[in-house]
Amino acid sequence: MDVVATAKQDLQAGHTIDGLGGYDTYAVAESTAVTRAEGLLPMGVTEGCVLKHDVKKDQVLTYADVTLPPGRLVDQLREEQEKLFA
């Protein structure tokens, strides 16, 4: 199982997502197979991501929905993890 980010409210394009326990997202458990197949955004990766387009309340976020902040260790580690375990 993975924990993925879901919008708590309607969010606008260009918005920077806050961190865990913030006002923007809540966590939903999803199977790893679905998470990988649909490119769902892990909850622990959301902080500082910028939305590329509007997202509706209760929509699960994907990597395609956001721009990742440059140079984060968490993104490097996730990429390594995918290579090792995918």
Secondary structure, 3 states (H helix, E strand, C coil): CEEEEEECCCECCCCECCCCCCCCEEEEEECHHHHHHHCECEHHHCCCCEECCCECCCCECEHHHEECCCCCHHHHHHHHHHHHHC
